[in-house]
């Protein structure tokens, strides 16, 4: 592992807040905070196969009913928005939440109609993301910003007020392909996996570290997270059946073989064993996306999973 990437020495846990009804958000977000989760995560699409709330609007709503828990996008589709708008909205959210925002970003592309609807060529999403990261960071930190790039040109302008966090929120890069690892190693404050086995996670971290070293990156903290779909059940096979069925509905493709590699399945004790494999691969922050009963999970987290985190070797 590159010395440029300083990993945390403790395990953190977050949970995905689904985009349901207003009453459900008002109920679940404070319960997640009371349960002791480090972070709350929301997904992001402009349009998708299933209904999805706009992520930063949802986090602004959540910020008003919580006090401590970190507010995270997993992941915000950066190329679908102009970076000045993104910088303004995220700066405002970070200020109103007292510095609790983490901006997980990705390029998307699995649902091309939303790119067409936003007037963004889907094959430009990678370069637009790289340039947007630069623009957003400059607007967060500089007083006068003038930018002339391949996709964006403007200025000089000042974005005020600035984010509460010095330097702005952490930008955590998500994705599954080669450009993701270069983007995380060179431009990101961290990496979050998606549909990734523990073995693949270790290989991805090696690629990220190689890019960081090649770029001459100065040593600084680097957050490593795993976005993992989860099903609690006394039977592993029953959990697998439920995971495959639900994920096939979400992604419109067969998912049973993938669920075996990419999900936490079975009893809470089984989860802890599977989490240990990811921790050995470099993951320090587990983001649970529930495919089973929320109340059952919160009880299992309080009684088994959270107390068991101390047994995971990093």
Protein Blocks (a to p, Z undefined) as FASTA:
>chain_A
ZZklccdfbdcdddddddddfklmmmmmmmmmmnopabdcddddfbdfbdcddfklmmmm
mmmmcfkbccddddddfklpcfklmmmmmmmmmmmnnopaccdddeejmlmmlmmmnopa
fklmmmmmmmmmmmmmmmmmmmbdcdddfkbccdjdddddddfbghiaadddedjbfklm
mmmmmmmgbdcdehiafklmmmmmmmmmmmmmmnopacddddddddddddddfblklmmm
mmmmmmmmmnopafklmmmmmpcehjfklmmmmmmmmmmnopabdcdddfbdfklmmmmm
mmmmmmmmmmpcZZ
